[in-house]
Amino acid sequence: MIVRRLEDDEVERVVAAGLGLSRLNAGTGFYLVAWESDEPLGHAHLALGDPPELQDVSVRPEHRRRGVATALTHAAEDETRGRGGDRLTLTVSVDNPEAQEVYRRLGYEDAGVPPRHVRGTVLIRTGPLEVDDTLLTWEKRLRPRALLLHGGPGLNDYTAPLAAELAPLFEVAAYQQGRHTEVGAYVAEALDRLPAPAWAIGHSWGAYLAMHLAAAQPERLLGLVLVGGVGAVGDGGRAEAIAELRSRLAAPPSGFSDLWPAYFSDPVAAPPFPDLVLDAEQYATTTASMDEHGAAGTLERALPSFDRPVLLLHGTHDHIPLHAVERTAALLPDARLRVLDGVGHFPWLEHPGIVAREIVDSGVLRSS
């Protein structure tokens, strides 16, 4: 399914499919249409007022309960964000609980406007329409979208606490990365899941992956937040990082749980182990691919052209060496490096709220 703005030469096809386009000549906005191949599934009108309003959402009966209304709403939100708006409103009938449930699930809330009773004849493009309805006004405060990339490679996703911390700032999407052996396959997978435009927020290896997204399709990104990230130059400090981590252990680890406390500034006070599982073969093959990119200078060549804001957060007790992160920051035209004193590799676990606070204090959201 693809949602795009209605073109003039598509009007007849949409109307013939049973979608009325009643506000086509309203002059205050435009229609978005959901398509499957060349078949229109539904439409929505975005009125460009202050604030913008989502109107006339209609899905053909045979295509309902397929997420069409949700896709149309997301598209209207993206159009609003793209025009600098931070709020989208809509009206929903008091007698339409199904639509209310959809909008409630998408984050819309009562705007504090009294219910409006509409009764009488309304003239629309297709002719007079008799109306007798009570409308509720709802709204949603729009946050920029973000794709959250967990570390590894070869680990399960552990970022739920970070996603919850970032929820007031972003509409966060996170996912379990697939089993791949080459960096390019991860990039393709992540781009497939990236809502555009969006921030890429990565931790550790996920930060390295986020930089590759910026190298591959910079136009789809609003910016980067790199937390405890592997560097972009050479091996990114990985050899030093592994040696440092091992130096913090009294004995060789028998599993990931033995290694876990070494990631923190105070191993005794380390949070509970989150049942991380590492696929050793995936880790080895992927890091070999990272070495190839490092030797080829893939990121070194691409990142100086990435002009979106980038925030790098790095703890003084992170096992990844700070100099590798500083070399990365030097490549990026709009990079802001914030060193977190007394913090290890998982700052949001040691100091809940610290990542969100640093994002706000750095000002990167204002400059995106």
N, C-alpha and C positions, 0 to 999 in steps of 0.2 A: 504494500500500500504506500502511495506517495501523496502527500498533501502539498498543493501549490496554488498560487494565485490564479484566479480564473482569467483566461485570455478571451478577447472578443470573438475569435473564431470558434470557441468552445461553447458559447452560450446556447446555441440551438441543440447541441447534443445533450447538454445538461438538462435543459427544459424537457426535451423529448423523453428523458429517463424518468420524468416525474418529479423533478426537483424545481420548485417554482421560481426561485431567484426573485422573490417579491420586493427586495430592496435594491435591485440592480441599478436603478437610476436615482438612488437617494442622494448621491453626490457627496456623501460624507465618509466614504470608506470603500471597501472592496470585498469581494467574495473569495473565500478559500474553498477549494474542492478537493475531496479525497478521491483518488483514482486507483483502480486496479487494472493495469494495462491501459486500455482506452475506455474503460467502463467507469462512469462516475458513481460513487457509492453514497456520497452525502456532501453537504456544504455548510458553511457558516459565514456570516457577514461580520466583518470587523469595522465598527464605526469609530472613526478617528476623532473622538471628542477628548475632553479633559475631565476624567480619565477616559481612555478607550473603552468601548463596550462590545461584548460578544453578543451577537444577535442571530436570529433566524437559523439556529442549528437544526438541521434536518438530515435524517439518514433514511435511505430507502428501506422499507420493511424487511425485505429479504436479506439485508446486510446488517441488521441490528445485532447487538450483543457480540460484535467482533472488534470492539475497540475503536470504531470509526469516530464516534463523538469525542472520545478521549484524544485521538490523534488530531482532530480539528481544533480542539481546545488548546492542546500543546502548541500547535502551529500559530494560533492567534496570540498566545503568550510570547512566543519567539518573535513574532512581528512587533509586538508591543515593546519588548526589550530592545529590539533593534532600532526602534525610534526613540529610545531613551526613557520609555515609560517604566514605572515601577509598580503599577497597579492596573488590574483589569476587572471590570465589573460585568455583571449580567443580570437578567431577570429570569426567574423561573416560576412557573405556575404553582400555586399552593396545592393544586390538585394533581400534580405530577411527581409522585414520590420517587419514581425510577430516575428521572432527570436529577432530582435533588440528591439522590444517593451518588450518582456519577460525579456531580460537582463537589459534593462534600468530600468524597474520596480524593479528588484532585486538589483539595486544600481551600475551597471557597467557603466563606463564612458570611453571616449576616452583616450587612454594611451599616446597620443602625438606621435604615430608612424605613418609615412606616409602610406596611403593605399597601399597594396601590390597586384600587378596583378600576378595571377598564371595562366599559360597557358602551356598545353602540356600533356604528358602521365605520370601519376604517378603510380608506382607499389605498390600495396597494397596486403594484404594477399589473397584476393579473386581474384586477377588478375589485369591487367592494367585498369586504369581509366582515361578517357579523361577529362581534367579540363580546363575551361576558366572562370575565376572568379576574382573579385576584393574583397580582404578581408580587413576588418577593425579590428584593434587591440584594444580591450577594456580591462579594468582591474577594480578590486574592492579591496579597502583596507579593510581587514577583521578585524572586531571588535569581541570580545567575545560575545556570546549570554547571555541574561539575562531574567529571568522571574520576573516581577514586581508584587508584592502582596499587594493589598490595605488593609487598616485596617477595623475594625468593632469589632466583626463579625456582620453581618446583615446590613452593609452599602452598598450603591452603590459605584462604582469605581470613585475615584476622582483624580487619579494619572496622568492624561494627562500632566499637567505642569512639573511634575517630570520626566516623560518619555521623554519629549522634552529636558529637561536639560541633561539627561543621554545619549541622542542619539549620541553625538560625541564619547562616550566611549564604548557603548554597542549597540548591536542589540537587542532592547528592545521589549519584548512581554508582554502585560498586558491583563487582562481579568476580567470580572465581575464574582466574586465567586458565586457559586450556593447557594441554600437554603438548608443548612444541619443542623443537630443537634449535631453531634459528630465530634471531631477533626479528627478522622481517615478518614471520608468522604471527608473533605477538602483536606487532604493530598493526597488521591487517585486522586482527581480531579486535583490538582496542578501538581502531577507527570505525569498525562496524558497530560498536556499541556507544560511540561518542555522539551525544546530542550536540548539534551544531547551531549556533556557536556555544562553546563551553570552555570552562577551565579544566585543565588536567592537573590533578593533585596526586602525587606519587610519593611513596615511602620506600627508601632503600633502593632495591632493584626497580621498584615501581617508579621511582623518580628518574632513573635512567631511561626506562621505557617512555615516560612522559616527554623527555627531551627528544626521543626519536619520533614521537608524534609531531612535535614542533618542527622537526627537520623534514618530515614527510609531507604534512599538510598544514602549514602554519596558518592558512586562512581560516581554518575551522576552530581555532583556539582563541580564547579571550586572554589567556595567560597561563602561567605555570606556578604551582606551589610545590617545592621539592623539599621533603622532610627527611633528614638523615640520608641524603642521596649519595649513590655512587657517582663519582666524577665522570666528566665527559672527555677527559684527555688521557690518552694511553690506556692503562688498565683501570683508570678511575680510582686508584688507591686500593684496589681489592687485595693485592698481595700483602700490603702493609696491614690492612684491616684484619685479615685472617690471622696474621702473626700476633697482632695486638690482642685479639680475642682469646687466642690460645694462651697468651702470657698471663691472662687473668685467672686461669684455672689451676687448681692445685694438682689435678690429674686429668688425663685425657678423658673427654666425655664419652659415655656409653650411649647417649641419645640426646635428642634436642633439649629435653628437660634439664639435663646437666649443664648445658651451655647457657640456658636462659638467664640465670642471674648475672652473667658476665656482661650482658647488654646494658646494665643499669649502673648509675653512679654509686649506689649503695646496694651491693648484691644481697645483703642480709634483708633489706626492706623491699626486695623485688616483688612485684605483684604476682598473683597466681599464674602459673603456666597455662597458656590458652590452648593446649593440645595441638601444637603445631606439628605437622607431619611434612617431612622433606623427601621429595623424590630425588634421590642422589643421581640417578642417570640423567634425569631432565636437567638438574643443576649443572652437571658436568658438560653436557652437550651445548646447553645455552651459553654457559660462560666461555666455551670455545668460540662460539659465534660472536660474543662480545669482544673477545680478543681480536678477531678478524676485523671488526669495525674499528677497534682502537688503532690497529696497525694501518688501516686505510684512512684514518682521520675523518670518518663520516660525520661525527658531531662537531668536531673542530671546524670543519668547512661550512657546515650548515647553520650553526647557532648564531654566528655574528649577524646573520640576516633576519633573525627573529626579533622583531621590534616590539613585541607585546610585553607587559610587565611580568617579571619573574621574581618570586620570593624564595630564597633558600634559607631553611632553618636547620641549624646544626648545633648539637650539644657539645660542650667541651669534653664530655666523657664518652662521646660516640667513638666506637672503634674505627670507623672510617676516618682517615686523617683529614684534618681541616684544610691542609694545603691543597688537597685534591678538589675540595669544594671551592676554594678561593680561585683556583685556576679555571674552574667551570664558570664562576661568576664573572670572571674577566672576559669571557667570550661573549657574554650577553649584553646587548646595548642598554637594556632597562632592568638590570638585576639589582636586587637588594638582599644582601647577606646579613642575617641576624644570628649571632652566636649566642647560644643559650647556656648560661653559666651553670655548672653543676648538673647537667642533664645528659642522659645517655641516649641510646638509639631509639627509644620509644617515648618521646617527650609527653605525649598525651596520656600515657599511663602513669608516669612519674608525677606529672603536674597537670591534672585534668583542667582543660580550658586554655592551656598555654598556646596551642596552635591557633585556635580561633582568635585569641587576644593579639597574637603577633600579626596575624593577617589584617586585623582591623587597624592596629597601631602603625603598620608599615605603609598604609595608604594605597596598596596595590589595587583594591577594588574601586577606589575613586578614579584611578588612572586608566582603567581598562576600557 
